[in-house]
Amino acid sequence: MVRKFRIENWHRKIVTKRTLLKALSFVDAHPDLRTPVLLMDKEKILENASLVGKTIPNSHVFYAVKANADKAVLSLLKDKEIGFEIASEGELDLLIDLNISPERIITSNPIKSVPFIQKAYHYGVRYFAFDSLTELRKLEKYAPGCEVYVRLAVPNEGSEWPLSKKFGVELDEAFILLQEAKKKNKVNPTGITFHVGSQCLNVYNWYIAIEKAKQLWQRCAEAGIELKMLNIGGGYPINYTRVAPDIKEVEAYISRFLKEKFSDKIEVFIEPGRAIVGDAGIMVARVLGKAVRNYENWLYLDVGVFNGLMESLGGIKYTYIPEEATHASSSYKKWTVAGPSCDSMDVIAKHVDLPEVDEGMLVLILSAGAYTVSYASEFNGFPIPEVILI
Ligand SMILES: *Cc1c(COP(=O)(O)O)cnc(C)c1O
């Protein structure tokens, strides 16, 4: 049986045709597919990985492992000339298991546990972020001689997943912290980092961040602290329900800003997460049931907020492609799409335009490769989607 999906022209602008076709033929080849499942297009991951940093001089790319820590995904990226950004012992263990050398690993989480610092340092990791005196003292004690970079607070307006309040310090404090590192001379103050917010749709955020970093860089130079590296974090957006600036467009802005503010000699670190794996992933879910409640059409899928689509709570909206019902009219309805659990928080989206679908049918959820399975829990006994590379 060949399943027919209701593919609209605009769907083809959200993910590449090849990714969609690969997912469709995988589904066709597996009539008894266990759902939910996350299909990851290998070629797309590799293509994304080779695009990032391409137009930024002297740049090094470190994949933010938290976006999708699946072993097969990591192992695919291992074979690329690409590094990894981690935050925990758990993520470090994954990389050690894959024999990824420590020179390819950095950690930009500004607050780290002591056992993690010790383990990373012992393994040979040498790049650590910080944004407080407490963290600096920990690094001096447990990672002597390492390279430290300070996290600056920068605007996150226009990012669909802001990160700015939890981490980062303002210019004056950042300067004091780097001075303090230099004074004690136990670790090397080597650079500056920031994060403009994830799924950043506002390129102006990079402009402000780079400008701020430049001011700090200059103050350091005047005080005899010679910085070498600027880590511009992640934040590159992908297409969910609309077309966002792609890697090339975003980097055209970033490299222009960098050229304006910095010399070519600085090293640039980039830490993309979402942009490497997000649009390579298509989630295949199944319709468990439907109902009309208070004049609203409810659609229940076997993947929801808890077992994969957690980001929908923060406002990420996905594109859904349902299987075509044979009897149905072609007219669209508004649906509230919910996950399988008994928790009322488990609602993925409201006011979604979809044609009629039946129980047991499949629904493709596009751009689901980042921050889905890595967030997922087995709450209420519903399985975390299996990740399959296609
Ligand atoms: C999460 C994170 C990233 C990746 O961000 P994306 O928006 O997924 O590109 C990069 N750096 C740090 C420090 C992060 O915490």
The ligand as an SDF file (V2000), in Angstrom:
LIG
                    3D

 15 15  0  0  0  0  0  0  0  0999 V2000
   21.9740   25.7220   23.0380 C   0  0  0  0  0  0  0  0  0  0  0  0
   23.2550   26.3830   22.7930 C   0  0  0  0  0  0  0  0  0  0  0  0
   23.7370   26.5030   21.4890 C   0  0  0  0  0  0  0  0  0  0  0  0
   22.9590   26.0880   20.2740 C   0  0  0  0  0  0  0  0  0  0  0  0
   21.9730   27.0010   19.9920 O   0  0  0  0  0  0  0  0  0  0  0  0
   21.0590   26.8790   18.6680 P   0  0  0  0  0  0  0  0  0  0  0  0
   20.1260   27.9980   18.7980 O   0  0  0  0  0  0  0  0  0  0  0  0
   20.4260   25.5530   18.6850 O   0  0  0  0  0  0  0  0  0  0  0  0
   21.9840   27.0380   17.4990 O   0  0  0  0  0  0  0  0  0  0  0  0
   24.9840   27.0690   21.3250 C   0  0  0  0  0  0  0  0  0  0  0  0
   25.7250   27.4930   22.3810 N   0  0  0  0  0  0  0  0  0  0  0  0
   25.2750   27.3910   23.6380 C   0  0  0  0  0  0  0  0  0  0  0  0
   26.1370   27.8630   24.7490 C   0  0  0  0  0  0  0  0  0  0  0  0
   24.0380   26.8530   23.8860 C   0  0  0  0  0  0  0  0  0  0  0  0
   23.5890   26.7620   25.1500 O   0  0  0  0  0  0  0  0  0  0  0  0
  1  2  1  0
  2  3  1  0
  2 14  2  0
  3  4  1  0
  3 10  2  0
  4  5  1  0
  5  6  1  0
  6  7  2  0
  6  8  1  0
  6  9  1  0
 10 11  1  0
 11 12  2  0
 12 13  1  0
 12 14  1  0
 14 15  1  0
M  END
$$$$
